[in-house]
Amino acid sequence: MKDQPARPSRIDREVPIAPLRWSIAHLNDGRGILSPATTARMHQPSFTADPRLGGWANGFEYRRMNGHEVLMHDGSWEAFLSVLMLVPDCGLGLFVSANGTGGVDALTDVLPAFTDTFAPGNQTTPSGGRGTKPQAGFYKPARHNESTVEKLLTLLGPGRLSVAADGTVKFKGKEWKPQGDNLYVSSDGRDHLVSFTGTDGKRYVATDGPTYQLESASETPTVNLVVLLAFAVPALSALLLPLVALVRRLRKRRKPMSPWWRAARWLAAGAGVLGVAFLVALVAVLLVGSGDFLFGPPLRFRLLLLVPVIVLAAAVASVTCTVAGWRGSGAGVLARVHQVGLLGGLAALAWFLWQWNLIGWQF
């Protein structure tokens, strides 16, 4: 018998056409996959932050492009992005997938170019809405984690919104022009923006795509940078303590210090230096190996989170020793001020760790 070519696996045979079958079904009342009633229900808009914006249907993102109702669903992870787009009133469907770190940027231009070519028309905007004037500040995605260590991700990439004197809003790399009734349109005319106060009393900015939430002052990069500097400066100065001790020994100017004070000094210095090392390692893990978190926190990250526990334990011990040895410590004014600065910096670090769920293993 002649050698037969290898038969493609089920995945190889079905994955390339599955999105096409799904698209054809949705463009033809379900076509044997879904009932017409289910198909119509899935296409029906179910939520929008403002009636003038895109929103969500049942399982699809709902938008208007060139006056057409467009249904979309995307999915992505590091270095890939896939998008399914349907234009029911034109009988059009598009499935496109890109692998590469620039996939998102590439498809950002592909989708509007597709609709401009095959579904041209005029952009229309429904009336109504409940918008308010945008408030300047830092905004995080409305879809975020508050209770686990993932909250830290909102610190790394918030968007800053500013409002110019003429009312133009700058946000997410775009300029948004006021159109009246607190509606803003991007400079390319493809996206809309509305600011509003939610039922929870928090301020939001919604677009035809994502919605963003105004960060509190304690969550902004500016405040957190000040807090980290308040910790890092005295902590790094602790590296000079061995040098100061050596110089005093060589000059024979050593002052007798109580055991309590000596322990307090070295505990605070050790906690500060270890805290700085933790922050450096944390940045390295987040920037270099974030893909390793796909299936859960890796072991090295779990071990890294042991460091804040040690740092805080040493800080508490240092506070105890400082109080116990303050009188009769034999320390000068400069040493006492430096010790208070070290403990104050450790308090700032403790606040930062608490704020971003870095105390313990909060997964």
SEMIVEX-686429 format. One record per residue (C-alpha): x, y, z; residue in one letter. Coordinates in steps of 0.02 Angstrom, whole numbers. Example, Ala and Ser with C-alpha at 12.3 -4.5 7.8 and 13.67 -1.06 7.14 Angstrom:
REM SEMIVEX-686429
atom X = 615&Y = -225&Z = 390&r = a
atom X = 684&Y = -53&Z = 357&r = s
//
This chain:
REM SEMIVEX-686429
atom X = 0&Y = 0&Z = 0&r = m
atom X = 56&Y = 175&Z = -34&r = k
atom X = 92&Y = 286&Z = 113&r = d
atom X = -60&Y = 389&Z = 155&r = q
atom X = -40&Y = 569&Z = 210&r = p
atom X = -65&Y = 598&Z = 394&r = a
atom X = -246&Y = 636&Z = 434&r = r
atom X = -264&Y = 805&Z = 519&r = p
atom X = -315&Y = 800&Z = 700&r = s
atom X = -488&Y = 854&Z = 754&r = r
atom X = -419&Y = 1018&Z = 820&r = i
atom X = -325&Y = 1052&Z = 657&r = d
atom X = -483&Y = 1020&Z = 555&r = r
atom X = -605&Y = 1117&Z = 660&r = e
atom X = -519&Y = 1268&Z = 736&r = v
atom X = -496&Y = 1365&Z = 572&r = p
atom X = -681&Y = 1349&Z = 525&r = i
atom X = -763&Y = 1354&Z = 696&r = a
atom X = -768&Y = 1545&Z = 703&r = p
atom X = -839&Y = 1545&Z = 526&r = l
atom X = -978&Y = 1423&Z = 571&r = r
atom X = -1018&Y = 1525&Z = 726&r = w
atom X = -1023&Y = 1687&Z = 625&r = s
atom X = -1132&Y = 1612&Z = 488&r = i
atom X = -1252&Y = 1545&Z = 619&r = a
atom X = -1271&Y = 1716&Z = 701&r = h
atom X = -1297&Y = 1800&Z = 534&r = l
atom X = -1433&Y = 1674&Z = 486&r = n
atom X = -1550&Y = 1660&Z = 636&r = d
atom X = -1446&Y = 1525&Z = 719&r = g
atom X = -1433&Y = 1408&Z = 568&r = r
atom X = -1448&Y = 1243&Z = 658&r = g
atom X = -1335&Y = 1292&Z = 803&r = i
atom X = -1451&Y = 1411&Z = 896&r = l
atom X = -1636&Y = 1442&Z = 889&r = s
atom X = -1692&Y = 1605&Z = 807&r = p
atom X = -1759&Y = 1664&Z = 976&r = a
atom X = -1593&Y = 1629&Z = 1062&r = t
atom X = -1497&Y = 1714&Z = 923&r = t
atom X = -1606&Y = 1869&Z = 934&r = a
atom X = -1588&Y = 1872&Z = 1123&r = r
atom X = -1398&Y = 1863&Z = 1110&r = m
atom X = -1398&Y = 2012&Z = 991&r = h
atom X = -1509&Y = 2118&Z = 1101&r = q
atom X = -1417&Y = 2254&Z = 1200&r = p
atom X = -1425&Y = 2214&Z = 1386&r = s
atom X = -1318&Y = 2349&Z = 1467&r = f
atom X = -1240&Y = 2515&Z = 1426&r = t
atom X = -1166&Y = 2644&Z = 1543&r = a
atom X = -1251&Y = 2779&Z = 1439&r = d
atom X = -1376&Y = 2759&Z = 1295&r = p
atom X = -1259&Y = 2860&Z = 1182&r = r
atom X = -1119&Y = 2734&Z = 1205&r = l
atom X = -1085&Y = 2556&Z = 1155&r = g
atom X = -1116&Y = 2424&Z = 1286&r = g
atom X = -1150&Y = 2240&Z = 1303&r = w
atom X = -1271&Y = 2119&Z = 1225&r = a
atom X = -1289&Y = 1942&Z = 1292&r = n
atom X = -1113&Y = 1876&Z = 1265&r = g
atom X = -1059&Y = 2010&Z = 1141&r = f
atom X = -991&Y = 2185&Z = 1152&r = e
atom X = -1116&Y = 2300&Z = 1069&r = y
atom X = -1061&Y = 2453&Z = 969&r = r
atom X = -1116&Y = 2568&Z = 828&r = r
atom X = -997&Y = 2592&Z = 684&r = m
atom X = -1041&Y = 2695&Z = 531&r = n
atom X = -1222&Y = 2691&Z = 587&r = g
atom X = -1226&Y = 2499&Z = 595&r = h
atom X = -1253&Y = 2392&Z = 749&r = e
atom X = -1095&Y = 2290&Z = 773&r = v
atom X = -1072&Y = 2139&Z = 887&r = l
atom X = -897&Y = 2095&Z = 944&r = m
atom X = -806&Y = 1979&Z = 1062&r = h
atom X = -620&Y = 1975&Z = 1091&r = d
atom X = -494&Y = 1882&Z = 1197&r = g
atom X = -311&Y = 1908&Z = 1230&r = s
atom X = -161&Y = 1865&Z = 1335&r = w
atom X = 20&Y = 1911&Z = 1322&r = e
atom X = 73&Y = 1919&Z = 1140&r = a
atom X = -92&Y = 1872&Z = 1057&r = f
atom X = -265&Y = 1943&Z = 1023&r = l
atom X = -417&Y = 1871&Z = 933&r = s
atom X = -575&Y = 1965&Z = 884&r = v
atom X = -742&Y = 1908&Z = 812&r = l
atom X = -847&Y = 2048&Z = 736&r = m
atom X = -1022&Y = 2036&Z = 660&r = l
atom X = -1123&Y = 2166&Z = 565&r = v
atom X = -1294&Y = 2081&Z = 559&r = p
atom X = -1387&Y = 2208&Z = 451&r = d
atom X = -1252&Y = 2190&Z = 317&r = c
atom X = -1229&Y = 2002&Z = 334&r = g
atom X = -1045&Y = 2028&Z = 371&r = l
atom X = -929&Y = 1935&Z = 488&r = g
atom X = -744&Y = 1948&Z = 525&r = l
atom X = -630&Y = 1840&Z = 631&r = f
atom X = -450&Y = 1893&Z = 648&r = v
atom X = -311&Y = 1837&Z = 764&r = s
atom X = -139&Y = 1913&Z = 789&r = a
atom X = 8&Y = 1843&Z = 884&r = n
atom X = 141&Y = 1966&Z = 935&r = g
atom X = 162&Y = 2101&Z = 1065&r = t
atom X = 94&Y = 2228&Z = 940&r = g
atom X = -64&Y = 2129&Z = 903&r = g
atom X = -179&Y = 2248&Z = 994&r = v
atom X = -111&Y = 2400&Z = 901&r = d
atom X = -125&Y = 2311&Z = 734&r = a
atom X = -306&Y = 2259&Z = 755&r = l
atom X = -353&Y = 2431&Z = 820&r = t
atom X = -334&Y = 2491&Z = 640&r = d
atom X = -399&Y = 2334&Z = 553&r = v
atom X = -575&Y = 2336&Z = 627&r = l
atom X = -626&Y = 2514&Z = 577&r = p
atom X = -544&Y = 2490&Z = 407&r = a
atom X = -651&Y = 2334&Z = 381&r = f
atom X = -814&Y = 2424&Z = 422&r = t
atom X = -765&Y = 2577&Z = 318&r = d
atom X = -736&Y = 2464&Z = 168&r = t
atom X = -878&Y = 2339&Z = 180&r = f
atom X = -1006&Y = 2430&Z = 289&r = a
atom X = -990&Y = 2616&Z = 252&r = p
atom X = -1112&Y = 2743&Z = 319&r = g
atom X = -1129&Y = 2891&Z = 433&r = n
atom X = -1091&Y = 2885&Z = 618&r = q
atom X = -1249&Y = 2916&Z = 719&r = t
atom X = -1269&Y = 2949&Z = 904&r = t
atom X = -1430&Y = 2915&Z = 999&r = p
atom X = -1502&Y = 3053&Z = 1107&r = s
atom X = -1520&Y = 3054&Z = 1296&r = g
atom X = -1393&Y = 3012&Z = 1429&r = g
atom X = -1343&Y = 3056&Z = 1605&r = r
atom X = -1168&Y = 3124&Z = 1586&r = g
atom X = -1078&Y = 3250&Z = 1695&r = t
atom X = -922&Y = 3352&Z = 1664&r = k
atom X = -766&Y = 3242&Z = 1675&r = p
atom X = -658&Y = 3256&Z = 1831&r = q
atom X = -471&Y = 3263&Z = 1805&r = a
atom X = -369&Y = 3128&Z = 1889&r = g
atom X = -305&Y = 2952&Z = 1872&r = f
atom X = -425&Y = 2817&Z = 1814&r = y
atom X = -411&Y = 2628&Z = 1827&r = k
atom X = -510&Y = 2498&Z = 1730&r = p
atom X = -681&Y = 2472&Z = 1808&r = a
atom X = -648&Y = 2285&Z = 1793&r = r
atom X = -511&Y = 2257&Z = 1921&r = h
atom X = -472&Y = 2157&Z = 2077&r = n
atom X = -486&Y = 2236&Z = 2249&r = e
atom X = -462&Y = 2091&Z = 2370&r = s
atom X = -305&Y = 2001&Z = 2309&r = t
atom X = -127&Y = 2045&Z = 2262&r = v
atom X = -189&Y = 2076&Z = 2084&r = e
atom X = -246&Y = 2246&Z = 2146&r = k
atom X = -64&Y = 2298&Z = 2123&r = l
atom X = -91&Y = 2295&Z = 1934&r = l
atom X = -200&Y = 2451&Z = 1946&r = t
atom X = -49&Y = 2545&Z = 2013&r = l
atom X = 56&Y = 2501&Z = 1862&r = l
atom X = -51&Y = 2569&Z = 1722&r = g
atom X = -185&Y = 2698&Z = 1766&r = p
atom X = -239&Y = 2823&Z = 1635&r = g
atom X = -226&Y = 3007&Z = 1673&r = r
atom X = -371&Y = 3118&Z = 1620&r = l
atom X = -349&Y = 3305&Z = 1600&r = s
atom X = -468&Y = 3441&Z = 1544&r = v
atom X = -405&Y = 3589&Z = 1443&r = a
atom X = -472&Y = 3766&Z = 1457&r = a
atom X = -577&Y = 3744&Z = 1299&r = d
atom X = -658&Y = 3588&Z = 1370&r = g
atom X = -555&Y = 3464&Z = 1270&r = t
atom X = -521&Y = 3304&Z = 1367&r = v
atom X = -357&Y = 3210&Z = 1351&r = k
atom X = -369&Y = 3028&Z = 1401&r = f
atom X = -294&Y = 2861&Z = 1347&r = k
atom X = -185&Y = 2942&Z = 1214&r = g
atom X = -333&Y = 3030&Z = 1129&r = k
atom X = -412&Y = 3200&Z = 1124&r = e
atom X = -599&Y = 3206&Z = 1155&r = w
atom X = -699&Y = 3356&Z = 1094&r = k
atom X = -859&Y = 3411&Z = 1182&r = p
atom X = -1016&Y = 3385&Z = 1078&r = q
atom X = -1143&Y = 3456&Z = 1200&r = g
atom X = -1244&Y = 3375&Z = 1338&r = d
atom X = -1081&Y = 3312&Z = 1417&r = n
atom X = -1042&Y = 3196&Z = 1272&r = l
atom X = -864&Y = 3190&Z = 1203&r = y
atom X = -804&Y = 3119&Z = 1037&r = v
atom X = -627&Y = 3063&Z = 998&r = s
atom X = -530&Y = 3161&Z = 868&r = s
atom X = -551&Y = 3021&Z = 740&r = d
atom X = -739&Y = 3018&Z = 770&r = g
atom X = -742&Y = 2832&Z = 808&r = r
atom X = -761&Y = 2831&Z = 996&r = d
atom X = -869&Y = 2922&Z = 1124&r = h
atom X = -840&Y = 2966&Z = 1306&r = l
atom X = -960&Y = 3005&Z = 1447&r = v
atom X = -921&Y = 3042&Z = 1630&r = s
atom X = -1046&Y = 2999&Z = 1766&r = f
atom X = -1067&Y = 2957&Z = 1949&r = t
atom X = -1115&Y = 2777&Z = 1982&r = g
atom X = -1244&Y = 2711&Z = 2104&r = t
atom X = -1098&Y = 2675&Z = 2222&r = d
atom X = -1056&Y = 2861&Z = 2228&r = g
atom X = -892&Y = 2838&Z = 2132&r = k
atom X = -843&Y = 2933&Z = 1976&r = r
atom X = -827&Y = 2842&Z = 1811&r = y
atom X = -778&Y = 2879&Z = 1632&r = v
atom X = -857&Y = 2765&Z = 1502&r = a
atom X = -813&Y = 2746&Z = 1318&r = t
atom X = -890&Y = 2642&Z = 1179&r = d
atom X = -773&Y = 2507&Z = 1243&r = g
atom X = -702&Y = 2499&Z = 1420&r = p
atom X = -760&Y = 2595&Z = 1572&r = t
atom X = -639&Y = 2672&Z = 1697&r = y
atom X = -654&Y = 2717&Z = 1881&r = q
atom X = -577&Y = 2870&Z = 1962&r = l
atom X = -441&Y = 2820&Z = 2084&r = e
atom X = -441&Y = 2881&Z = 2262&r = s
atom X = -294&Y = 2990&Z = 2314&r = a
atom X = -213&Y = 2844&Z = 2406&r = s
atom X = -212&Y = 2740&Z = 2247&r = e
atom X = -131&Y = 2867&Z = 2130&r = t
atom X = 48&Y = 2842&Z = 2070&r = p
atom X = 96&Y = 3014&Z = 2138&r = t
atom X = 46&Y = 2976&Z = 2318&r = v
atom X = 122&Y = 2802&Z = 2314&r = n
atom X = 285&Y = 2868&Z = 2243&r = l
atom X = 297&Y = 2993&Z = 2387&r = v
atom X = 261&Y = 2853&Z = 2512&r = v
atom X = 395&Y = 2742&Z = 2437&r = l
atom X = 521&Y = 2883&Z = 2438&r = l
atom X = 479&Y = 2917&Z = 2621&r = a
atom X = 528&Y = 2737&Z = 2653&r = f
atom X = 673&Y = 2715&Z = 2533&r = a
atom X = 776&Y = 2868&Z = 2582&r = v
atom X = 798&Y = 2826&Z = 2768&r = p
atom X = 807&Y = 2640&Z = 2728&r = a
atom X = 952&Y = 2664&Z = 2608&r = l
atom X = 1038&Y = 2778&Z = 2733&r = s
atom X = 1044&Y = 2628&Z = 2850&r = a
atom X = 1179&Y = 2557&Z = 2737&r = l
atom X = 1295&Y = 2688&Z = 2811&r = l
atom X = 1277&Y = 2623&Z = 2989&r = l
atom X = 1418&Y = 2493&Z = 2975&r = p
atom X = 1532&Y = 2628&Z = 2901&r = l
atom X = 1489&Y = 2750&Z = 3043&r = v
atom X = 1523&Y = 2614&Z = 3172&r = a
atom X = 1691&Y = 2575&Z = 3090&r = l
atom X = 1745&Y = 2758&Z = 3087&r = v
atom X = 1702&Y = 2779&Z = 3271&r = r
atom X = 1798&Y = 2622&Z = 3313&r = r
atom X = 1952&Y = 2684&Z = 3220&r = l
atom X = 1941&Y = 2855&Z = 3302&r = r
atom X = 1906&Y = 2776&Z = 3468&r = k
atom X = 1749&Y = 2879&Z = 3489&r = r
atom X = 1632&Y = 2738&Z = 3525&r = r
atom X = 1497&Y = 2778&Z = 3651&r = k
atom X = 1429&Y = 2642&Z = 3762&r = p
atom X = 1252&Y = 2597&Z = 3706&r = m
atom X = 1125&Y = 2491&Z = 3794&r = s
atom X = 1086&Y = 2319&Z = 3720&r = p
atom X = 906&Y = 2374&Z = 3690&r = w
atom X = 960&Y = 2523&Z = 3585&r = w
atom X = 1089&Y = 2425&Z = 3489&r = r
atom X = 958&Y = 2293&Z = 3446&r = a
atom X = 833&Y = 2426&Z = 3397&r = a
atom X = 956&Y = 2507&Z = 3277&r = r
atom X = 1008&Y = 2348&Z = 3189&r = w
atom X = 831&Y = 2280&Z = 3178&r = l
atom X = 768&Y = 2442&Z = 3097&r = a
atom X = 916&Y = 2450&Z = 2979&r = a
atom X = 898&Y = 2268&Z = 2929&r = g
atom X = 711&Y = 2286&Z = 2901&r = a
atom X = 738&Y = 2440&Z = 2793&r = g
atom X = 870&Y = 2361&Z = 2681&r = v
atom X = 769&Y = 2201&Z = 2664&r = l
atom X = 615&Y = 2304&Z = 2620&r = g
atom X = 708&Y = 2393&Z = 2480&r = v
atom X = 768&Y = 2225&Z = 2414&r = a
atom X = 589&Y = 2162&Z = 2415&r = f
atom X = 525&Y = 2309&Z = 2312&r = l
atom X = 664&Y = 2286&Z = 2183&r = v
atom X = 626&Y = 2100&Z = 2169&r = a
atom X = 439&Y = 2135&Z = 2156&r = l
atom X = 465&Y = 2254&Z = 2009&r = v
atom X = 576&Y = 2125&Z = 1924&r = a
atom X = 445&Y = 1988&Z = 1943&r = v
atom X = 304&Y = 2096&Z = 1876&r = l
atom X = 400&Y = 2165&Z = 1728&r = l
atom X = 497&Y = 2010&Z = 1675&r = v
atom X = 399&Y = 1855&Z = 1720&r = g
atom X = 215&Y = 1904&Z = 1721&r = s
atom X = 174&Y = 1765&Z = 1598&r = g
atom X = 217&Y = 1638&Z = 1732&r = d
atom X = 60&Y = 1690&Z = 1828&r = f
atom X = -57&Y = 1618&Z = 1696&r = l
atom X = -91&Y = 1460&Z = 1795&r = f
atom X = -70&Y = 1534&Z = 1968&r = g
atom X = 65&Y = 1621&Z = 2071&r = p
atom X = 234&Y = 1537&Z = 2043&r = p
atom X = 332&Y = 1469&Z = 2190&r = l
atom X = 462&Y = 1608&Z = 2182&r = r
atom X = 324&Y = 1737&Z = 2203&r = f
atom X = 251&Y = 1644&Z = 2352&r = r
atom X = 424&Y = 1640&Z = 2431&r = l
atom X = 449&Y = 1825&Z = 2393&r = l
atom X = 292&Y = 1868&Z = 2491&r = l
atom X = 374&Y = 1794&Z = 2645&r = l
atom X = 492&Y = 1945&Z = 2646&r = v
atom X = 360&Y = 2076&Z = 2697&r = p
atom X = 311&Y = 1966&Z = 2845&r = v
atom X = 493&Y = 1961&Z = 2903&r = i
atom X = 514&Y = 2149&Z = 2873&r = v
atom X = 359&Y = 2194&Z = 2974&r = l
atom X = 406&Y = 2074&Z = 3114&r = a
atom X = 578&Y = 2154&Z = 3125&r = a
atom X = 499&Y = 2328&Z = 3122&r = a
atom X = 383&Y = 2286&Z = 3267&r = v
atom X = 530&Y = 2214&Z = 3364&r = a
atom X = 630&Y = 2371&Z = 3329&r = s
atom X = 490&Y = 2483&Z = 3393&r = v
atom X = 482&Y = 2379&Z = 3553&r = t
atom X = 671&Y = 2390&Z = 3579&r = c
atom X = 672&Y = 2576&Z = 3539&r = t
atom X = 541&Y = 2614&Z = 3671&r = v
atom X = 627&Y = 2502&Z = 3798&r = a
atom X = 799&Y = 2575&Z = 3768&r = g
atom X = 759&Y = 2757&Z = 3732&r = w
atom X = 811&Y = 2815&Z = 3904&r = r
atom X = 989&Y = 2775&Z = 3947&r = g
atom X = 1027&Y = 2722&Z = 3769&r = s
atom X = 1187&Y = 2823&Z = 3761&r = g
atom X = 1139&Y = 2884&Z = 3587&r = a
atom X = 1158&Y = 3062&Z = 3526&r = g
atom X = 1025&Y = 3173&Z = 3450&r = v
atom X = 1073&Y = 3128&Z = 3271&r = l
atom X = 1060&Y = 2942&Z = 3305&r = a
atom X = 890&Y = 2963&Z = 3388&r = r
atom X = 824&Y = 3067&Z = 3243&r = v
atom X = 888&Y = 2939&Z = 3120&r = h
atom X = 805&Y = 2798&Z = 3215&r = q
atom X = 638&Y = 2889&Z = 3215&r = v
atom X = 660&Y = 2919&Z = 3027&r = g
atom X = 693&Y = 2734&Z = 2999&r = l
atom X = 539&Y = 2683&Z = 3096&r = l
atom X = 435&Y = 2814&Z = 3006&r = g
atom X = 494&Y = 2746&Z = 2839&r = g
atom X = 449&Y = 2569&Z = 2892&r = l
atom X = 275&Y = 2633&Z = 2939&r = a
atom X = 260&Y = 2704&Z = 2763&r = a
atom X = 311&Y = 2536&Z = 2690&r = l
atom X = 184&Y = 2447&Z = 2801&r = a
atom X = 48&Y = 2561&Z = 2732&r = w
atom X = 102&Y = 2524&Z = 2553&r = f
atom X = 103&Y = 2337&Z = 2584&r = l
atom X = -70&Y = 2344&Z = 2664&r = w
atom X = -140&Y = 2455&Z = 2526&r = q
atom X = -90&Y = 2333&Z = 2389&r = w
atom X = -127&Y = 2167&Z = 2479&r = n
atom X = 56&Y = 2120&Z = 2493&r = l
atom X = 48&Y = 2064&Z = 2674&r = i
atom X = 29&Y = 1876&Z = 2676&r = g
atom X = -29&Y = 1771&Z = 2530&r = w
atom X = -187&Y = 1853&Z = 2466&r = q
atom X = -224&Y = 1760&Z = 2305&r = f
//
